[in-house]
């Protein structure tokens, strides 16, 4: 593979001090030295090359084969995840700001992507688990589903927040909710409401959002679109083929009849569709046929603007369009720009793959709601740090040459290599810096000062 020939940028060797400072700042948010130590241990476990990245195997690796020490570390991690009260939102927002400082040096945040991902599970004890559809598996499966919020520049996706969807089978069962330690003020929220709550949280933290993207599971809900519009945000969201609209006339035309977006797409002349290329892929240019028209959406939410743009994608050779997208971007937005912003969403799955494959996003085996939230926070913090280091080393201005070009063409391979390289260096330095404080693994002493 091309990425195997990459020579790490010299700046990668400076990331050690950055990581220590990063964990020091997170430690100040956590509030207690013991929490800081546990956070460091858990994060180092996620950054390691271990196959499983849940609490028990992380403790076992830190203990180096000592059963008594393994149990002690496991108990510490379980308390950190399930019994320790610390501010998940504060940790996630610090990690976001840290990463954005690097990601936005060369390009702004353009898009906020709302999506969800599934965590396959066995049994019925994990919070939120039931048989439900997950796009990760492409079918109905026994799983948890998390709604996510992702910020995207022109070249990178940064997941900044996640929240667990609790189906009504859970929220209507107080005993089950209590057993999973779900806070009493957490009730049923549809996924679109969870998404809006995360958007509001990001806005309260003054994070840059850009245009909001979402698939038809969200975009087809008028209250979701209206919620975004009420917040003053532009959106480009997919809708179902059955959504009814009325085409707004151009000057001199009569207003059209109300049609489903599918019927409207079929009624347009072939000349209305143009081939648009939105990105250079690793093997070929990504392009398709698109048309856009101004419409009024029937049954729209009261906060939605009356006039919106309907973007239609009808690939060559398909019997009918494959995507229907509503946009509140200004009417003079070009077709090419509308397509480019809308298509930003399709790279989000790659971020999920990186976090699941390299940082154990879906490895959590606990059965408490706070534990799930804490696990997600540590994963997001680790991902934000590694992404910042990658972007510092491979800026967009150099992405067509050398190592930077390899990063853009195969980011996951480069991500994996950097994670493992840093983990190896941290383990080596941990051995040199370890102290004799009883009960703490060497990795603690990289980041914890004065906890003895």
N, C-alpha and C positions, 0 to 999 in steps of 0.2 A: 504494500500500500504506500501511496505517496507520503502520507503523514508519518510513516516510520522513519523517513529520512530527515524530518524536521530537527534542526538544532535549536534548543530552547533559547529564547531571547534572554540576554543578560538580566533583563529586568525581572524575570521569573525568580532569580536567586535573591531578589530583594523582598519577595513576598512574605518571607518568614516574619520580619518585623511588622509588616502590615497585618498579618494574621494575629500576632500577639496583641497588637493595638486594637484590632477589631474585637477580639474576645474580651479584652479589658473593658471596652466600652459596653459590650453586651453584659459583662459581669456587673457593671455599675447599675444597669437596668434591673438585673435579677435581684440585687439587694443584699444577698448574703454570700460570703466566700464559699460556703458549702455548695450553694446552687451554681456559682460560677465554676467550681471544680467539676460538678456533675455535668454541666453543660459542655465543658471542654472535653470531658471523657466521652460523652455521647456523640459530640460532633466529630471527634477524632475517629470514633468507631464508624460513623457514616462515611467519612472520607477514606477509610481503609479499603484494602482489597478483599476483605472478607466476603464470602458469598452471601451470608445472611447478616442483616443489619438491624436486628431487633435487640432488645436489652440483654437477653441471656447470652447470645454469642458475642456481643460486644464486651460484656463482662468477662467471658471466658478468654477472649484474646488478650484483654488487659491483664488478667491474672497469670498468664503464662503457664497454664496447666496446674495451678495450685487450687484444688477444690474448695478449700476454706476461704481463700482470697476471692475466688470466683463468686461464692455465695455472698460475701460481704459487698463486693462491687455490684452484684445484681440487685441486692437490697437497696443500695444507694440509688441506683438508676431507677428502680421502680418507685421509690419515694419521690425522686425528682420529677418523674413523669406523672404519677397518679396522685401523690399526696402533697405536692409542693405548689403553693399558689404564687404564680408569677405572671406578669403581664405579657401575654402572647402578642397583642397588637403592638405594644411598644417595641418589642424585639423585631417584629416583622417590618415595622416602619423604619427603624434604624437601619436594618439590612437593606431596605429599598433605597434610602437616601444614600447610603454608602455606595451601592452599585451604580445608581444613576449619575453620581459625580463622574464616574469613568465613562459610562455608556453615552452620556449626552455631551461629551467634550467635542465630538465631531458631528453629531446629528441629533435632532430633537426627538422626543417621544411623539409619534404620529398617531398611534392607535392604542386604544384600550380594548382588550379582547376578553369577552365573557364566554366561558366554556365550562365543561365539567368532565371529570374523569372518574373511572370506577376502580374499586379495590375488591378483587374477588376474595370471598370468604367462605369458610365452612361453618356450619352451626348457625345459631340465632342469638348469640350473646353480645357480639360486637355492636357498639352503638350505631343505629341507623341501618343495620343490615336487614335485607329482605330480598326476595326475588323481584328484580326490577331491571329495566333496560339500562345498559351502559354502552356507550359508544366505544369504550376501550375493548370490549369483547365483541361488539357488534350484534348483541343479542340480549335477551332476558337471562339474567344469571343471579345467583345468590351473591350479593355484593353490597358494599357501601358506595355512595356517590358523593363526591365533593365538588362544589361549585368553585370555580377559580377566577381570579382577576389577574390579567397579564398585561404589562406595559410593553409596547413594541416600538423600537426605532426602525429605521429602514433596514437594519441588518440583524437586530437581536431582539429576542423575547425574554422578558424578565417577569416570572411569576412573583407576585407580591403579596397575595392573600388567597386563602382557601377557607371554606366553611363547610361543615358536614350537613348534608340534607337528612333530616329526620322525617321519615314517612309518617302518615297518620297512624299506622299500625304501632308506632312507637309512642307518639305524643298522646295517644288516647289510652295508654297503658301506664298509669302513674307508678306502679310497682316496678315495671321494667325500666322506666326512666330513672327512678331512684337508685336502682341497683347499678346502673351505668354511671351514676353520679352526674347526671345531666342537671344543670342549674335550674331552679324552679321557675325562673323567668324565661326559659327557652321553651317555646311552643312550636306548633306547626307553622312553617313558612314554605310556600312553594319556591321552587328554585329561582324563579325570576325575582321574587322578593329578596331572597338571600343575595342575589347579584346586585340589586339596587342598594341594599344595605352596605355592601362592600364598596360600591362606587361612592356612596355618601361618606363613608369612613375615609376613603382616599382623598376626597375633596376637602374634608375637614383637616387633613394633614398637609394640605396645599401641595399634593403630588400632581405632576403634570399628567393629563389624561388623554388629550387628543380626541379623535373620533372614536366612538364606541362601536365595536363589531360584535355580533352574536349570530348564532345559527337560528334556524326556524323554530326550535324548541322555545326560544326566548322571544325572537322577533315577531312571531305570530300573535303575541299577547298584547292587545292594545294598552293595557295598564302598564306594561313594561316600557313600551315605546313612549307613552305619555309621561312616565316617571323620569325617563332620560331627558325628554324635552323640557319638563318642569325644572330640571336642574340646570338648564341652559346648555346642554351638551348636544353636539351633532351626533348622528348615528348613521350607520349603514348596516342594516340587519336583514337577514333572510326571512322570508315569509312563506307560508304554504301556498301551493298552486291554486287552492280554492278561495284565497282571499279576494274579495270583490273590490274593484276600483272603478272609477270613472275617469276616462282620459280627458285631461283639460285641453281645450282647443287652443290652437295657435290663432293669431289674429286673422279674422275673416272666416274661420271655421265654426261650425256648429258644435255644441257640446255633444260628446259621444254618449252612448248608452252604458249602463253599468254591466261590467263583465268580470268574470274571474280573471286573475292575472294570466292563467294558462290560455284562456280564450283570447285575451287581448294580445298575447304574444303571437298566437297563430294568425291573428287578423292583420298583423303588421306586414307590409310588403318585404320581400327578401332584401331589397335595397336598404332597409332600415338597420340591418345587421352588418357590423364591421368586425374584421379580425383585429384583435388587440393583443399585443404581447405585454405581459406585466412583469416578467422576471426571467433572467437567464438561469435556468436550472443547471444541475451538475452534468446532465447529458444533452439537454436540448432547451430551446427557448420554450417558455410556458405561455401558451396563447390559446385563444378560443374566439368564438363569435359573440358579439354583444350588441344590444340595442338599449336605448334609454328614452323614456317618455315621461312627461309630467302628468301626475294623476292626483285624484282626490280619493282617499281611502274611505270606504263605507264602513260604518261602525267603529270609527276611530275614537280614541280617547280624547277627552276634551282639551288636554294639554298639547296634543299633537298639532302641528301646523296643517292647515287645510291642503296646501299644495306641497307635494313631495315628489321626488324622482324615483321612478321604478326602473331598476336595472335588470335586464333580462340576459341570461347566458344560454345560448343554444349552440352547442358544439356541432361541428360539421359531422353529418352521418347519424346524429341522434334523431329519434322520432319526435321528440318534443324538448322544450327547454329543461335544463337541469337545475337552474337556480333562479330564484326571484328575490330581489333585494330592494328594500325601501331605504331611501336616503333623504336626510334633511340637510345635506350639504347645499351650499348656494346653487341656484339654478344654472349659473354660468360655469359650474365645475365641468371640466372637460371629461369626455368619456374615458380617456386613458387614465386620468387621475382618479376618477371614480372607481375604475376597475382595480387600479393598483392598491388603493386603500382598502377596498373590500377584500382583496385576496391576501392581505396580511394575516388573516385568521388561520390560514391553512398550514402555517408553520408552527402553530402552538403545540401540536401533537409531538413535535420533536423535543420540546422542552419537557413534556411529560415523560417521554422515553428516557431522556437523560437523567431526570430525577429518580425514576423508578429503577433504571438499569445501573446507575452509578452511585446513587445516594440513598437507596432503600426507601423511597417514598411510600411504597406499598408493602413494606416489610413489618409494619407495626402489628404486634400480636396482642396488645392489651385490650381490655374490655371496658375502659372508662372513657367518657367524653373528654374530660380534661387531659387525659393521657394522649388521646388522639390529637388534640389541639397542640399540645406541647411538642409532640413528635413532628408535626407539620411545621411548627415554628423553627425547629432546629434544622430541618431539611431546607426550608426556604432561606435561612441564614447562610447555610453552607453553599447553596447554589448561587446566591447573590455574590458571595466572596469569590468563588471560582470564576464566575462570569466576568466580574470586574477585573480579575487578573488576566483573563484571556483577552479582554478588550484592550487593556493597557498594553499587552504584548503584541496584539494583532489588530491595530486600528484600521477602520474602514479605508482610510487613505492609502493603505498599503496592501489591501486585500487581494490584489491581482498579482502579487509577486511573492515568491518564496514561501515562507512558513505561513504568512497571512493568507495567501491564496489557498493553501492546503486547509487552513482552518475554515475558510468560507465554504470550501467544497466538501469537507468532511468534518464538521464541527464536533460531532459526538466522539469520533476517534481521538481528536485532539483534546477534548474535554477529559476523556478517560485517561489519556496519557499524563495530562497535567495533574489530575487528582492523584494518581498513583505515584507520580514523581514526588509531589509535595508530601504525600503521606510517608513515603520512604525517608525523606529528609527530616520530617518531624520526628519519626521514630528514632532516627539516629541521634538527633539533637536531644531528644527526651532522655535517652540513656546517659548522655553527658551531663545533663542538668539535673537529673533526679536527685532528690534528697532522701533522707532516711525517715521522713514523717510516716509513722505507722498507718497502714490502711489505705494509703493513696497510691495509685499507679503512677509510673513516671510521667505519663502524659499530663497529669494534673499540674505538674510543676512547671510546665511550659507557660502556663497562663495564670496560675494562682500564686500570689506572693503573700506570705505572712499568714497562711491558713493553719500552720502548725500551732 
